[in-house]
Amino acid sequence: MDTTPKQPIVYVVPDIERALGREPGDDYFIVANRTAYAERIFAQYPQHVMLVDGDHATSELLALAQVRTYINDRHAKVMVFIGNSIVERTAEKNGLDLIHPKAELAAQIEGKISQIEWLGDLASLMPEYTIGPLKNLSYNNQPFILQFGFSHTGEGTHLIDSASALTAFQDKFPERLARTLRYVKGTAYTVNAVVSAQGILVGNTSLQITGLAPYTDLPFSTVGNDWAIPHILLNEQAHKEIRSMAESVGKRLLESGWRGLFGIDVIHEEHSGRIYLIEINARQPASTTLESQLQRRAGATETIFDAHLRALCGERVAQPLTEIRDGAQIVQRVTRSRTKESIHIDMHTLEAHNLDVIRYEKDDHNSDLVRITSPRGIMSSPSELNDLGKIITSSIS
């Protein structure tokens, strides 16, 4: 099947790997910041990749004259990783045809407070919750999760397991609106999906690797995905429930005018076996690139990223998506002890095990520092690495 979009697309993105769900070429081009990894990709696809010197945000890239010329010369539509109001205004000001769901809608869906109203009756899929000012909360000897309006990669999620932990927040922000969720002890999973005019296409469930040291020093920070171990840990009924949850959220997105990728995070409760919705990502999830690459290796003619492109362009999307049963990625985030200047990577060992390594240039706490992708799973349990995972860990210091 021909998966080439009918009109050329230029994906404008700071980090090039976000755009590599399909190979550059044909009518698919990429504009990105110049990094060592981006140089590797440019060397493979010099006719279809443009690199820009500097550390530019998406809106800054769109505002550059050479980027606008690159887009206009190809009479192309513009695609971005994460849209926001600044990106939208920049695109409109410069006459660029941006294909992306509206930032206002994404903010409503992802906001921890506004999300509840948007979900409507689907909010029942979540653990028991409350919404209100911090000053009205009390600790009743039952741990709960505290979240504010917006957060990502677990940075805005806090476990409240004592009265003093709650008081510390109340003293600082007594009037601030917050959402609480009953603390569910269990294993987190992620599934990516695509909203198209033809319906909802659900991708592959992956284990969400969370809070794993030394990759992060934040307990709720996501540091990777493993597509192999869910086929060991989850039975068929659990897989069906997760897919059904993704389809239900996708239908609500479709009703709201959303098109393209989204993701949900769920948690499989340890003692009851129940599955709860805990997060909605109204954007292209970071794991989409590797999921699509794994699908391509498995013989897919259309990947989840291809479906994303088609849905954004209003084109017909093929169904179903290819199943994958192996592969993983893990991200070393910037921590107090691991920074861009201090980290050492044993590239020889990693490459000898068929692992790909992507280095990042940022040094903000908890930002991506190194991403390692693998064609095989790296976890032996939700919190323990297998032998390959341990090799990765021993290769980073």
C-alpha positions as CSV (number, residue, x, y, z in Angstrom):
1,M,0.0,0.0,0.0
2,D,1.3,3.5,-0.8
3,T,1.6,5.4,2.4
4,T,2.9,8.6,0.8
5,P,0.8,11.7,1.7
6,K,-1.0,13.3,-1.3
7,Q,0.6,16.7,-0.5
8,P,4.3,17.0,0.7
9,I,4.7,17.4,4.4
10,V,7.6,19.1,6.2
11,Y,7.9,18.1,9.8
12,V,9.5,21.0,11.8
13,V,10.8,19.9,15.1
14,P,13.7,20.7,17.5
15,D,14.7,17.0,18.1
16,I,14.9,15.1,14.9
17,E,14.1,11.7,16.3
18,R,10.5,12.8,17.0
19,A,10.0,12.9,13.2
20,L,11.6,9.5,12.4
21,G,8.4,7.5,12.6
22,R,8.8,7.2,8.8
23,E,11.9,7.6,6.7
24,P,12.5,11.0,5.0
25,G,12.0,10.9,1.3
26,D,9.3,10.9,-1.3
27,D,7.0,13.7,0.0
28,Y,8.1,13.7,3.6
29,F,10.8,16.1,4.7
30,I,12.3,17.1,8.1
31,V,13.6,20.4,9.5
32,A,15.4,20.1,12.9
33,N,18.1,21.6,15.0
34,R,21.6,20.4,14.2
35,T,22.9,17.9,16.7
36,A,25.4,15.0,16.4
37,Y,22.5,12.5,16.0
38,A,20.7,14.8,13.5
39,E,24.0,14.9,11.5
40,R,23.8,11.1,11.2
41,I,20.3,11.3,9.8
42,F,21.2,14.1,7.4
43,A,24.1,12.0,6.1
44,Q,21.6,9.3,5.1
45,Y,18.9,11.6,3.7
46,P,20.6,14.8,2.5
47,Q,17.9,15.6,0.0
48,H,15.1,15.4,2.5
49,V,16.5,16.8,5.7
50,M,17.4,20.4,6.6
51,L,19.4,21.1,9.8
52,V,19.5,24.5,11.5
53,D,22.3,25.7,13.7
54,G,21.3,26.6,17.2
55,D,18.9,25.4,19.9
56,H,15.5,26.6,18.5
57,A,12.0,25.9,19.8
58,T,9.5,24.9,17.2
59,S,8.0,28.5,16.9
60,E,11.5,29.9,16.4
61,L,12.3,27.4,13.6
62,L,9.0,28.3,11.9
63,A,10.0,32.0,12.0
64,L,13.3,31.5,10.3
65,A,13.4,32.7,6.7
66,Q,15.4,29.7,5.4
67,V,12.8,27.3,7.0
68,R,9.9,29.1,5.4
69,T,11.6,29.0,2.1
70,Y,12.3,25.3,2.4
71,I,8.6,24.7,3.1
72,N,7.2,27.0,0.4
73,D,9.6,25.6,-2.2
74,R,8.0,22.2,-1.7
75,H,4.4,23.6,-1.5
76,A,4.2,21.6,1.7
77,K,1.9,21.3,4.7
78,V,3.6,21.7,8.1
79,M,3.6,19.2,10.9
80,V,5.0,19.7,14.4
81,F,5.6,17.5,17.5
82,I,3.7,19.6,20.0
83,G,1.6,22.5,19.0
84,N,0.9,25.5,21.2
85,S,-0.6,29.0,20.8
86,I,2.8,30.5,19.9
87,V,3.4,27.9,17.2
88,E,-0.1,28.5,15.8
89,R,0.4,32.3,15.7
90,T,3.8,31.9,14.1
91,A,2.4,29.6,11.4
92,E,-0.5,31.9,10.7
93,K,1.6,35.0,10.6
94,N,3.9,33.4,8.0
95,G,1.2,31.8,5.9
96,L,2.1,28.2,6.7
97,D,-0.4,25.4,6.4
98,L,-0.1,23.9,9.9
99,I,-1.8,20.5,10.2
100,H,-2.2,19.9,13.9
101,P,-5.2,19.8,16.3
102,K,-5.9,23.1,18.0
103,A,-3.7,23.9,21.0
104,E,-6.7,25.1,23.0
105,L,-8.3,21.7,22.7
106,A,-5.1,19.8,23.6
107,A,-4.8,22.0,26.7
108,Q,-8.4,21.2,27.8
109,I,-7.8,17.5,27.4
110,E,-4.4,17.4,29.1
111,G,-5.3,19.8,32.0
112,K,-5.7,17.8,35.2
113,I,-8.7,19.9,36.2
114,S,-10.4,20.6,32.8
115,Q,-9.8,17.0,31.8
116,I,-12.4,15.7,34.2
117,E,-15.2,17.9,32.7
118,W,-14.1,17.0,29.2
119,L,-14.2,13.3,29.9
120,G,-17.8,13.4,31.2
121,D,-19.0,10.0,32.1
122,L,-15.6,8.5,31.1
123,A,-14.1,10.0,34.2
124,S,-15.5,6.9,35.9
125,L,-12.5,5.1,34.2
126,M,-10.2,6.9,36.6
127,P,-9.5,6.1,40.3
128,E,-11.6,8.0,42.7
129,Y,-10.8,11.7,42.5
130,T,-11.5,15.1,44.0
131,I,-11.0,18.6,42.7
132,G,-10.7,21.7,44.8
133,P,-8.4,24.2,46.5
134,L,-5.5,22.8,48.5
135,K,-6.7,24.3,51.7
136,N,-9.8,22.1,51.7
137,L,-7.9,18.8,51.5
138,S,-7.2,16.6,54.4
139,Y,-5.1,13.5,55.0
140,N,-7.2,10.6,56.3
141,N,-4.4,8.0,56.6
142,Q,-4.9,6.9,53.0
143,P,-2.2,7.9,50.5
144,F,-3.3,9.8,47.4
145,I,-1.8,11.4,44.3
146,L,-1.8,15.2,44.1
147,Q,-1.7,16.9,40.7
148,F,-1.9,20.5,39.6
149,G,-3.2,21.9,36.3
150,F,-0.5,20.8,33.9
151,S,2.5,18.4,34.1
152,H,4.4,16.0,31.9
153,T,6.9,13.1,32.5
154,G,5.7,12.8,36.1
155,E,7.1,16.2,37.2
156,G,3.8,17.5,38.5
157,T,2.7,14.4,40.2
158,H,3.2,14.0,44.0
159,L,2.5,11.1,46.4
160,I,0.9,12.4,49.6
161,D,1.5,9.7,52.2
162,S,1.4,11.8,55.4
163,A,-0.3,14.8,56.9
164,S,3.0,16.7,56.9
165,A,3.5,16.1,53.1
166,L,0.1,17.7,52.4
167,T,0.7,20.6,54.8
168,A,3.9,21.5,53.0
169,F,1.9,22.1,49.8
170,Q,-1.0,23.8,51.6
171,D,1.3,26.3,53.3
172,K,2.7,27.3,49.9
173,F,-0.4,27.3,47.7
174,P,-3.6,27.3,49.9
175,E,-5.9,28.6,47.2
176,R,-4.4,26.6,44.3
177,L,-6.8,24.2,42.5
178,A,-5.6,20.6,42.6
179,R,-6.8,17.2,41.6
180,T,-6.4,14.2,43.8
181,L,-6.6,10.5,42.8
182,R,-6.7,7.5,45.0
183,Y,-3.3,6.0,45.1
184,V,-3.3,2.7,43.2
185,K,-0.5,0.3,43.7
186,G,0.2,-1.4,40.5
187,T,1.9,-1.4,37.1
188,A,1.6,1.4,34.6
189,Y,1.1,0.8,30.8
190,T,0.9,3.1,27.8
191,V,-0.9,2.7,24.5
192,N,-0.8,5.0,21.6
193,A,-3.7,5.4,19.2
194,V,-4.9,7.4,16.2
195,V,-8.1,9.3,15.7
196,S,-9.2,9.3,12.0
197,A,-12.4,10.1,10.2
198,Q,-12.9,6.3,9.8
199,G,-12.6,5.6,13.5
200,I,-10.0,4.8,16.2
201,L,-6.8,2.8,15.5
202,V,-5.3,1.4,18.7
203,G,-1.6,0.7,18.7
204,N,0.5,-1.6,21.0
205,T,0.5,-1.7,24.8
206,S,3.9,-1.1,26.4
207,L,5.1,-1.2,29.9
208,Q,5.7,2.3,31.2
209,I,9.1,2.3,32.9
210,T,8.6,4.8,35.7
211,G,10.9,6.2,38.4
212,L,13.7,3.7,37.7
213,A,17.1,4.7,39.2
214,P,19.6,5.8,38.1
215,Y,17.7,7.0,35.0
216,T,15.7,9.6,37.0
217,D,15.6,10.9,40.5
218,L,11.9,11.6,40.4
219,P,9.6,8.8,41.5
220,F,6.9,9.4,38.9
221,S,9.1,10.3,35.9
222,T,8.6,8.1,32.8
223,V,12.0,6.8,31.5
224,G,11.0,4.3,28.9
225,N,8.8,1.7,27.3
226,D,8.9,-2.1,26.9
227,W,6.7,-3.7,24.3
228,A,7.7,-7.3,25.2
229,I,6.8,-7.7,28.8
230,P,3.1,-6.8,28.6
231,H,2.6,-10.1,26.7
232,I,4.0,-11.9,29.8
233,L,2.4,-9.9,32.5
234,L,-1.1,-9.2,31.1
235,N,-3.7,-11.8,30.1
236,E,-5.9,-11.4,27.1
237,Q,-8.8,-9.9,29.0
238,A,-6.5,-7.1,30.4
239,H,-5.3,-6.4,26.9
240,K,-8.9,-6.1,25.7
241,E,-9.8,-3.7,28.5
242,I,-6.9,-1.4,27.7
243,R,-7.8,-1.3,24.0
244,S,-11.4,-0.7,24.9
245,M,-10.3,2.2,27.2
246,A,-8.2,3.7,24.4
247,E,-11.1,3.4,21.9
248,S,-13.5,5.1,24.3
249,V,-11.2,8.0,24.9
250,G,-10.5,8.1,21.1
251,K,-14.3,8.4,20.4
252,R,-14.6,11.3,22.8
253,L,-11.6,12.9,21.0
254,L,-13.3,12.3,17.6
255,E,-16.4,14.0,18.9
256,S,-14.3,17.0,20.0
257,G,-12.7,17.4,16.5
258,W,-9.4,15.8,17.3
259,R,-7.4,14.1,14.5
260,G,-4.1,12.1,14.7
261,L,-2.2,10.6,17.6
262,F,-2.9,10.5,21.3
263,G,-1.9,8.3,24.1
264,I,-3.3,7.0,27.3
265,D,-1.6,5.7,30.5
266,V,-3.3,3.1,32.6
267,I,-2.5,1.3,35.8
268,H,-3.2,-2.3,36.5
269,E,-4.0,-2.5,40.2
270,E,-2.0,-5.1,42.0
271,H,-4.5,-6.6,44.5
272,S,-7.8,-6.3,42.5
273,G,-6.6,-6.7,38.9
274,R,-8.7,-3.7,37.9
275,I,-7.4,-1.3,35.2
276,Y,-7.7,2.5,35.7
277,L,-7.1,5.4,33.3
278,I,-4.5,7.7,34.8
279,E,-3.4,10.0,32.0
280,I,-4.3,11.3,28.5
281,N,-1.6,12.7,26.2
282,A,-3.3,14.9,23.6
283,R,-0.3,14.9,21.3
284,Q,2.1,12.6,19.5
285,P,3.6,10.5,22.3
286,A,7.4,10.2,22.4
287,S,7.2,6.4,22.1
288,T,5.5,6.7,18.7
289,T,8.8,6.9,16.7
290,L,10.2,3.6,18.1
291,E,6.8,1.8,17.9
292,S,6.6,2.7,14.2
293,Q,10.1,1.6,13.5
294,L,9.4,-1.7,15.2
295,Q,6.2,-2.1,13.2
296,R,8.2,-1.5,10.0
297,R,10.7,-4.1,11.0
298,A,7.8,-6.5,11.5
299,G,6.7,-6.0,7.9
300,A,4.1,-3.3,8.3
301,T,3.1,-1.4,5.2
302,E,1.5,1.3,7.3
303,T,2.7,2.2,10.8
304,I,1.0,4.1,13.6
305,F,3.0,7.2,12.5
306,D,1.8,6.7,8.9
307,A,-1.7,6.6,10.2
308,H,-1.1,9.8,12.1
309,L,0.0,11.6,8.9
310,R,-3.0,10.4,7.0
311,A,-5.4,11.3,9.7
312,L,-4.0,14.8,10.0
313,C,-4.3,15.2,6.2
314,G,-7.9,14.0,6.2
315,E,-6.9,10.9,4.1
316,R,-8.3,7.4,4.5
317,V,-6.5,5.4,7.2
318,A,-5.9,1.6,6.8
319,Q,-6.8,-0.8,9.6
320,P,-5.7,-2.6,11.7
321,L,-2.2,-1.6,12.9
322,T,0.6,-4.2,13.0
323,E,1.1,-6.0,16.3
324,I,4.6,-5.9,17.8
325,R,5.7,-8.2,20.7
326,D,9.3,-7.0,21.3
327,G,11.4,-3.9,21.6
328,A,12.1,-1.2,24.2
329,Q,13.6,2.1,24.9
330,I,15.0,3.7,28.0
331,V,15.9,7.4,28.6
332,Q,18.6,8.6,31.0
333,R,17.3,11.9,32.3
334,V,19.3,14.7,33.7
335,T,19.7,14.1,37.4
336,R,21.6,15.7,40.2
337,S,24.5,13.3,39.6
338,R,24.2,12.9,35.8
339,T,24.5,15.8,33.5
340,K,25.6,16.5,29.9
341,E,29.1,17.3,31.2
342,S,29.5,14.4,33.6
343,I,27.9,11.4,31.8
344,H,30.0,8.7,30.2
345,I,28.6,6.2,27.7
346,D,30.3,3.0,26.6
347,M,29.2,3.2,22.9
348,H,31.2,0.1,21.9
349,T,29.3,-2.2,24.2
350,L,25.9,-0.7,23.3
351,E,26.5,-0.9,19.6
352,A,27.7,-4.4,19.9
353,H,24.3,-5.4,21.3
354,N,22.5,-3.7,18.4
355,L,21.3,-0.8,20.5
356,D,20.9,2.7,19.0
357,V,22.0,5.7,21.1
358,I,20.6,9.3,20.8
359,R,22.2,12.0,22.8
360,Y,20.5,15.3,23.7
361,E,22.0,18.8,24.2
362,K,19.8,20.1,27.0
363,D,20.8,20.1,30.6
364,D,17.6,21.1,32.5
365,H,16.8,18.8,35.4
366,N,14.8,15.7,34.3
367,S,15.2,16.6,30.6
368,D,16.2,13.8,28.1
369,L,20.0,13.3,28.2
370,V,20.4,9.9,26.4
371,R,17.8,7.7,24.7
372,I,18.7,4.1,24.0
373,T,16.5,2.0,21.8
374,S,16.5,-1.8,21.5
375,P,14.8,-4.3,19.1
376,R,14.4,-6.5,22.2
377,G,12.7,-6.1,25.6
378,I,14.9,-4.9,28.5
379,M,12.6,-5.6,31.6
380,S,12.2,-8.9,33.5
381,S,9.5,-7.4,35.8
382,P,7.8,-3.9,36.0
383,S,10.7,-2.7,38.2
384,E,13.7,-4.9,37.3
385,L,15.9,-4.9,34.2
386,N,16.7,-8.2,32.4
387,D,20.2,-9.1,31.3
388,L,20.1,-6.7,28.3
389,G,18.8,-3.9,30.5
390,K,21.6,-4.5,33.0
391,I,24.1,-4.2,30.2
392,I,22.6,-0.8,29.3
393,T,22.8,0.3,32.9
394,S,26.4,-0.8,33.3
395,S,27.3,1.1,30.0
396,I,26.2,4.5,31.4
397,S,28.0,6.2,34.3
